[in-house]
Amino acid sequence: MRFIQRRTALLGAGAMAAAMLAGNALAQQTVTLRLHQMLPQQATIPARALVPWAQKVEAESGGKIKVQLFHAMALGGAPPQLYDQARDGVVDLTWTVLGYTPGRFNKSEVFELPFMSGSAEESSRAFQEYVEKFAADEFREVKLIAVHTHGPGLFHTKTPVTGLESLRGMKVRGGSRVINNMLTKLGATPVGMPVPAVTDALSKGTIDGTTIPWEVTPSLKVTELVKNHTTFAGKQGLYTQTFAFSMNRASYDKLPPDLKAVIDKNSGIETAALFGRAMDEGDKVGREIAEKAKNNIVALDVAETQRWRRTAATVETDWINEMKGKNIDGAKLLSEARALIAKYQR
């Protein structure tokens, strides 16, 4: 009887140990990735791109990957530090603006030049292919998930911009060195700052207007702070900004093959298109909010837009000359970028 009791106890202990080992093995199979970004949770990219991407990765991994999202710089630091946070392993994933670290992504800057692109989905596909072909070395320190652009760039200002002359002397937020150079050429006074700072700067009068796409205006309350918005004739916007969704290289490398495959499947051109599509959809929402608020939307005609094109064209020359000084063939890269944008235009 004692033997049976002892055997039963041993079996029970063995079963408990096996269950614990199985639980530990299961726990070891689950990977948690921390994703950090700068915008409020309700903004376009978090709501329409990052959250859907995370949900898709979790589902396709069978729950083996969990993605924790940290919005609005919740883990600390400033937006210009986000790329390095992914590179250095402070977090596993970040989404950020490339222009926040000037001089670092030289070849990628070509997509920021004036009147380069229109639809965000189209130009994001083009930008992803461009980076893979011509600028992959700029992202060698990370596992690049995708790059993308926003849609047509426009002005949001306290007083109307109805032509080149009305912009002169106006303090306007610019999001990158290329855009700031363009603003200078156009006669404005550029004020560089990350996009989360725009609301406070407009409220305090630090700036008179800002260069951001329609999609981010709701989360920054821009249509409440300014009542004038200026758009341009044609498909191309005045400017665009470029973005990168990056993963820490070590975080990727230590994944087992099946989970690497999930990340790989959710990287590249279709992911770039997802982010671009979210931007295009967000642009519609942002403009509709301004229209419902009965804000003043100025649409510059073809002739006036051509004046802006001619004035802003010197930004291209400046960029090509700067790239030449860095032993980069800027003219060739500009030609390649335009060809890729044309390839993806509907």
C-alpha positions in Angstrom: 0.0 0.0 0.0 2.9 2.3 1.0 4.6 1.5 -2.4 1.4 2.4 -4.3 1.1 5.7 -2.4 4.8 6.5 -3.0 4.5 5.6 -6.7 1.4 7.7 -7.0 3.1 10.7 -5.3 6.1 10.3 -7.6 3.9 10.2 -10.6 2.1 13.3 -9.5 5.3 15.1 -8.8 6.6 14.0 -12.2 3.5 15.2 -13.9 3.8 18.6 -12.1 7.4 18.9 -13.2 6.6 18.0 -16.8 3.8 20.6 -16.7 6.2 23.2 -15.4 8.8 22.4 -18.0 6.2 22.5 -20.7 5.0 25.9 -19.4 8.5 27.2 -19.3 9.1 25.9 -22.9 5.9 27.7 -24.0 7.0 30.8 -22.2 10.4 30.7 -23.9 8.6 30.4 -27.3 6.8 33.7 -26.7 8.7 36.8 -27.7 7.7 40.3 -26.6 8.7 43.2 -28.9 8.5 46.7 -27.6 7.5 49.3 -30.3 8.1 53.0 -29.5 6.9 56.0 -31.5 6.2 59.7 -31.1 2.6 60.4 -31.9 -0.6 60.0 -29.8 -2.3 56.6 -30.1 -5.2 58.1 -32.1 -3.0 59.6 -34.8 -3.1 58.1 -38.3 0.1 56.0 -38.3 -0.4 54.4 -34.9 -4.1 53.7 -35.4 -4.1 52.7 -39.1 -0.6 51.2 -39.6 1.3 50.3 -36.4 -1.5 48.7 -34.6 -2.7 46.7 -37.6 0.9 45.6 -38.3 1.3 44.4 -34.7 -2.0 42.5 -34.8 -1.0 40.8 -38.1 2.4 39.8 -36.8 0.8 38.4 -33.6 -1.8 36.5 -35.5 0.6 35.1 -38.1 3.0 34.0 -35.4 0.3 32.0 -33.6 0.7 34.2 -30.6 4.4 33.5 -30.3 5.2 37.2 -30.9 3.6 39.8 -28.7 4.0 43.5 -29.7 3.8 46.1 -26.9 3.1 49.6 -28.3 4.3 52.7 -26.5 2.9 55.9 -27.9 3.9 59.6 -27.6 7.4 58.9 -26.4 6.1 57.0 -23.4 9.5 55.2 -22.9 11.4 58.5 -22.8 13.8 60.4 -25.0 13.0 62.7 -27.9 11.7 61.9 -31.4 15.2 62.5 -33.0 16.5 59.7 -30.8 14.0 57.0 -31.9 16.1 55.6 -34.7 19.0 55.1 -32.4 16.8 53.6 -29.8 16.1 50.8 -32.3 19.7 50.6 -33.4 21.0 50.4 -29.8 18.4 48.0 -28.5 16.8 50.4 -26.0 13.6 49.1 -27.6 13.0 46.5 -30.3 11.1 48.6 -32.9 10.7 52.3 -33.6 8.9 54.4 -36.2 10.3 57.9 -36.9 11.0 60.7 -39.4 14.3 60.4 -41.2 14.7 64.1 -41.4 15.0 64.4 -37.7 18.7 63.3 -38.0 20.1 65.5 -40.7 23.1 64.4 -42.6 22.6 60.7 -41.8 20.3 59.5 -44.6 21.8 61.4 -47.5 20.7 59.3 -50.4 17.2 58.9 -48.9 16.7 62.7 -48.8 16.0 62.8 -52.5 12.3 62.0 -51.8 12.0 65.2 -49.7 12.8 67.5 -52.6 10.0 69.9 -53.8 7.2 68.6 -55.9 8.6 65.0 -56.0 5.6 63.0 -55.1 1.8 62.9 -54.6 0.0 59.8 -53.4 1.6 58.4 -50.3 0.9 54.8 -51.2 2.5 55.2 -54.6 5.5 57.2 -53.4 6.0 54.8 -50.5 6.2 51.8 -52.9 8.7 53.8 -54.9 10.7 54.9 -51.8 10.9 51.3 -50.5 12.2 50.0 -53.9 14.6 53.0 -54.1 16.1 52.3 -50.7 16.5 48.6 -51.4 18.3 49.4 -54.6 20.3 52.6 -53.8 20.3 53.3 -50.1 20.3 50.0 -48.2 23.7 50.8 -46.7 22.1 53.8 -44.8 20.0 51.3 -42.8 22.6 48.5 -42.3 22.7 49.0 -38.6 19.1 47.9 -38.2 16.6 45.4 -39.6 14.6 47.7 -41.8 10.9 46.8 -41.7 9.8 49.5 -44.2 10.2 53.1 -45.3 7.5 55.3 -46.5 6.4 58.9 -47.3 3.4 61.0 -46.5 1.0 62.5 -49.0 1.1 65.9 -50.8 2.7 68.5 -48.6 0.8 71.8 -47.9 0.7 74.8 -45.6 -1.4 75.4 -42.5 -1.2 79.0 -41.4 -2.7 81.7 -39.2 -2.9 84.1 -42.1 -3.7 83.0 -45.7 -0.9 82.0 -48.1 -2.4 83.0 -51.4 0.9 83.4 -53.3 4.7 83.5 -52.9 4.6 87.1 -51.6 2.3 86.3 -48.7 4.7 83.6 -47.4 7.6 86.0 -47.1 8.8 86.6 -43.5 6.3 84.1 -42.1 7.8 81.8 -39.4 7.0 78.3 -40.6 7.8 74.9 -39.0 9.9 72.7 -41.2 10.4 69.0 -40.5 13.8 68.4 -42.2 16.9 70.3 -43.4 15.7 69.9 -47.1 12.3 71.4 -46.3 13.9 74.2 -44.2 16.1 75.0 -47.2 13.0 75.1 -49.4 11.2 77.4 -47.0 14.2 79.8 -47.0 14.2 79.9 -50.9 10.5 80.6 -50.8 11.0 83.6 -48.5 9.8 82.1 -45.2 11.7 81.9 -41.9 12.0 78.2 -41.2 11.7 76.9 -37.6 12.8 73.3 -37.2 11.0 71.1 -34.8 9.6 67.5 -34.5 5.9 67.2 -35.3 4.7 66.7 -31.7 6.0 70.2 -30.8 3.7 71.9 -33.4 0.6 72.3 -31.3 2.4 74.1 -28.5 4.4 76.3 -31.0 1.2 77.4 -32.8 -0.5 78.1 -29.5 2.3 80.2 -28.2 2.9 82.0 -31.5 6.4 80.6 -31.8 5.4 79.8 -35.4 2.9 81.4 -37.8 2.3 78.1 -39.7 3.5 74.6 -40.3 4.4 72.2 -43.0 2.6 68.9 -42.2 0.2 66.7 -44.3 -3.5 66.7 -43.7 -3.4 63.3 -41.9 -1.7 64.5 -38.8 -3.7 67.7 -38.3 -6.5 66.1 -36.2 -4.2 64.7 -33.6 -2.3 68.0 -33.3 -5.5 70.1 -33.3 -4.1 72.2 -36.1 -7.4 73.0 -37.7 -8.5 74.5 -34.4 -5.3 76.6 -34.1 -5.1 77.9 -37.6 -7.9 78.6 -40.1 -6.0 78.7 -43.4 -4.7 75.8 -45.5 -2.9 76.2 -48.9 -2.7 73.4 -51.5 -1.0 73.3 -54.9 -2.2 72.4 -58.4 -1.3 69.0 -59.8 -0.7 65.6 -58.2 2.5 66.5 -56.4 2.7 68.3 -53.1 5.1 71.1 -52.3 7.2 68.7 -50.2 7.2 65.3 -48.4 8.9 63.7 -45.5 10.3 60.3 -45.2 9.9 57.8 -42.5 11.5 54.5 -41.3 10.0 51.6 -39.3 13.1 49.8 -37.9 13.9 46.8 -35.7 16.9 46.2 -33.6 19.2 43.9 -35.5 20.0 41.7 -32.4 16.3 41.4 -31.6 15.7 40.1 -35.1 18.8 37.8 -35.2 17.9 35.9 -32.1 14.4 35.0 -33.3 13.9 31.4 -34.3 13.5 30.8 -38.1 9.7 30.6 -38.0 9.4 33.9 -36.3 12.0 35.6 -38.5 9.8 34.5 -41.4 6.8 36.2 -39.9 8.8 39.5 -39.5 10.2 39.1 -43.1 6.7 38.5 -44.5 5.6 41.8 -42.8 8.5 43.8 -44.1 9.2 45.4 -47.5 7.2 47.0 -50.2 3.7 45.8 -49.1 4.3 47.1 -45.6 5.5 50.4 -47.1 2.3 50.5 -49.1 0.3 49.8 -45.9 1.8 52.9 -44.2 1.4 55.0 -47.3 -2.2 53.9 -47.7 -2.9 54.9 -44.1 -1.4 58.3 -44.8 -3.7 58.8 -47.9 -6.8 57.8 -45.9 -5.7 60.1 -43.1 -5.3 63.0 -45.5 -9.0 62.6 -46.5 -10.1 62.6 -42.9 -7.9 65.7 -42.0 -9.2 67.7 -45.0 -12.9 66.8 -44.2 -12.4 68.1 -40.6 -11.1 71.4 -42.0 -14.0 71.6 -44.4 -16.6 70.9 -41.7 -14.9 73.6 -39.6 -15.4 76.0 -42.6 -11.7 76.8 -42.6 -10.3 78.7 -45.5 -8.7 76.2 -48.0 -6.7 78.1 -50.7 -6.0 76.1 -53.9 -3.2 77.8 -55.8 -3.8 77.6 -59.6 -1.5 76.1 -62.2 0.2 79.4 -63.0 0.9 80.3 -59.3 2.1 76.7 -58.6 4.6 77.1 -61.5 6.0 80.1 -59.8 6.6 78.1 -56.7 8.1 75.2 -58.7 10.6 77.6 -60.4 11.6 79.2 -57.1 11.9 75.9 -55.3 13.9 74.2 -58.1 17.1 75.6 -56.7 16.7 73.3 -53.7 17.4 70.4 -56.1 20.6 72.1 -57.4 21.7 72.7 -53.8 21.1 69.0 -52.9 22.9 67.6 -55.9 25.9 69.8 -55.2 25.9 68.8 -51.6 25.8 65.1 -52.6 28.6 65.7 -55.0 30.7 66.9 -52.1 30.0 63.6 -50.4 31.0 61.5 -53.5 27.3 60.7 -54.1 25.8 61.1 -57.6 22.8 63.1 -56.6 21.7 63.8 -60.2 21.5 60.0 -60.9 19.7 59.3 -57.7 17.1 62.0 -58.4 16.6 60.5 -61.9 16.1 57.0 -60.4 13.7 58.3 -57.7 11.6 60.1 -60.3 11.5 57.0 -62.5 10.3 54.8 -59.6 7.6 57.3 -58.6 6.4 57.3 -62.3 6.5 53.5 -62.2 4.0 53.3 -59.3 1.7 56.2 -60.3 -1.7 55.0 -61.3 
